[in-house]
Amino acid sequence: MPKIELPRAPRRNARRKPAPPRSRRTLQLLLLFVTSILLADAIIGERGLLETLRARRRDTALQTEIAQQRQENARLREQARRLREDPAAIEAIARRDLGLLSPGEILFIIKDVKPASRRLE
């Protein structure tokens, strides 16, 4: 029986891949472009990574300020309570701000004297 030879497929360079069809290449480039835009928006955009970091810094600063304001409020509340209830605190304020004296106290006013001139020597 005679041997039948089938036609061989043309040999292609095994190292080289065939170029994808033009429409597929266009689709890949379009997909790459859209991905780049989405990535840039995720980093730089209105709700992106950079804005999120800025918001966290602002939040931390505001939380610190709130804690300081609460401490100040507690201090002022305590001072107001003392001024309503503590006679010693009221007396201290009256002495300091109004210059009041308790009965039996004597006020001495001492003025600074300028040093004598050296002409006397």
Secondary structure, DSSP 4 states (H G I P E B T S, - for coil): -PPPPPPPPPP--SSSPPPPPHHHHHHHHHHHHHHHHHHHHHHHSTTSHHHHHHHHHHHHHHHHHHHHHHHHHHHHHHHHHHHHH-HHHHHHHIIIII----TT------PPPPPPPGGG-
